[in-house]
Amino acid sequence: MKNIFEARINALYNLIEHHAKLYYDNDAPEISDFEYDALVNELKELEKNHPELARKDFLTHNVGGTASELFAKVNHDTPMLSLDNVFKPDELRNFFARIDSDKNFTCEMKIDGLAVSLIYEDGIFVRGATRGNGHVGEDVSANLALVEGVPKKLKDAPAGKIEVRGEVLMTLERFRAVNEIREERGENPFANPRNAAAGTLRQSEKNNHVISERGLDIFLYYLVDAEKLGITRQSDALQWLEAHGLPVQKAWAFCENLDDVENFISQWQTERDKLNYITDGVVIKLDDLTQWPEIGATSHAPRWAVAYKYPPEEAKTKVIKIEISVGRTGVLTPVAVLEPVRLGGTQVQRAGLHNADYISKLGIKIGDVVKVRKAAEIIPEVIEVDKSARTGKEEIFTMPERCPACGSEIIKIPGEVALRCPNRASCPAQLKESLKYFASRDGMNIKGMGGRLSANLVDAGKVKNLSDIYKLKYEDWITLDKVRDKTANFIMAELEKSKSRPFVNLLTALGIPDVGKNAAGLLAGHFGNIDAIKNAAEEEIASIEGIGPVIAGSVREFFRNEENINLIENFRAIGLQMGGEAKNKITENKFDGKIFVFTGTLSSMTREEAGEKVKTLGGKVSGSISRKTDFLVAGDKTGSKLIKAETLGIKILSEQEFLEMIL
Ligand code: IVH
């Protein structure tokens, strides 16, 4: 018996490690938080029953996952506390009664982002940290320097050390744009703007260019060193912050008394829908901050402030049916189709049900009246069944035994919560998703080939496997729904262009489960071409730094399948790049490992071409500036990289100077 448990626990360690890395380090989760939690819970349960098999040092035993290894730790001199929440008007009155309701207060919106501390010395930004556990946080200075709104220098530089605190966030507009791009690229969208902000800020140095690309904002709300500056009121502190160039949200007010506070709360209950960032309540603070130390704090929250939380938006509606969507790798996801209901300003008609475990845990039946919740911008979720509303006509839902798209028998892979359609080769639902992924930016980057066109091609029977898209003629394209002459020519030109995309793009585009852009880069770098990967032993693949047994297993599995081998041979015949990423590509070692960073637009070549040139001359290219950078090549319209390079004293080259170097 022990062996079964041991094998399962080890499988869970591998899986969890793999998914934690994708989530924290690569910022590209492939399973939902719910599925991840299910793996962790299963592990915890097994560990409890078989303590002798438990790995005490495993990441699930530490708070904060693997991310803490990424950053240096910093101590917060003043702990970063959280806030006590109140949910009802009388709870709020209790808070006032404790303090004295005749006092003045400030009301600010409670921003749903992640708390950070910024330290300025003589007006210069010197350190930024996350909250961590409140006492020890992570040093994310370099990353915070890339956040728009974090000034490198304060206006009227105040002398000495000043600490300010606030919330890093992603605006709704950017959140939608980021997710759109992620979906186009076949990546998992972020669940909500807070996740997106946290995932974006907590980047390794190598990846921190995504901060400027996606765009983060910050609002400050706490001037820790107010008294040192002679400031005695929170409302003055907010004005001080603003006056020194630190962004403060507009949604705050000085309140003379309890009535004013209650008005603020009710006014913003609806107004908050108009803000371009997510708020989940109102923070009420005693305005006279000289009294704060005396009033004090509990171990986790101050007594001079409280958060009034708005109720999450919920509504009751009926489950009309439960549909199954089949993803790129064949995973079946149940979705509730609902009687339309208004929630958080939009009509909701569908809600995610995650997987079969979730449905049985909540006991959802077709025809049930359910409560749906839309917290933040999250896709609505069914959270509860109103069993008292049952009529007896509700029907039990069971996951299908056959794939709704192709009829193949569904399988449950040991070690996974999900059910899968195993028909990778010809299931139309998988093919649509695979095609979209194949054409995505990290894949073959075929512009114009999004989800709609991919589905269209499969439905029209034009494409039976991925390589078929290269065989389509003008007549095939033009006869598709909504495709006109211009689009047909554009896509055909794009397809032609894609033939010369680097091998790593093809390797990503193949959609080998668990092999995203990063893993593909590592495999291409190590093996150099597709045949070497195809013939490699699983142990050799697993021995590559950054590739674990899960990916290695998945790669072997992929190349064991004859359909996949045929597909690759088709691609070879079409002329796609089957190799050429090995390290031996260096033609001349002029740059000898020197690290180049590019910023702005170059006029004589694309950044990609410039990067390729650097690599063939033995140099390296990085997406972001660090102390290790040797050169920053600055084209037109440069951004924050230039400022950072200047501060770090890195050699800055004009395009002309760079061209002279590569001659
Ligand atoms: S004041 C000691 N003001 O809410 C408390 N916090 O649940 C100082 N938050 O950790 C915090 N908006 O990250 C304050 N306007 C606001 C806020 C705010 C969001 C966050 C903050 C804090 C958490 C507590």
Residues whose N, C-alpha, C, O or C-beta is under 5 A from the ligand:
A	BS01	IVH	L81 S82 L83 E108 M109 K110 I111 A115 E167 Y221 V283 P302
